[in-house]
Amino acid sequence: MKTVLKLAVVAALTLTAAGAFAQEFTKGTVKKLDTGTKKVTLIHEELKGLEMPAMTMVFQVGDDTLLAKLKEGAKVQFVAERVNGKLTVTQVK
């Protein structure tokens, strides 16, 4: 019985960890880009992971490589996360 319980706990922890690391891309359009402050304004769909409805908002861009991928008017798919308390774009495709 203890073995079954241990296996159940391991399975639950594995599923929880996998869900925590799964990052969902969201569709958006680049409205404004400020390379000086490393910020981008995106018109985006619902951000499910952050529990935010579709809207237009400003995000930090932590990585210069990501910043180079963004152009005003471009349609993008991105991942946004809270980094040090700030909404930050962490992936773009």
Buried (B, 14 or more C-beta within 10 A) or exposed (E): EEEEEEEEEEEEEEEEEEEEEEEEEBBBBBBEBEEEEBBBBBBBBEBEBEEBEEEEBBBBBBBEEBBEBBEEEEEBBBBBBEEEEEBBBBBBE
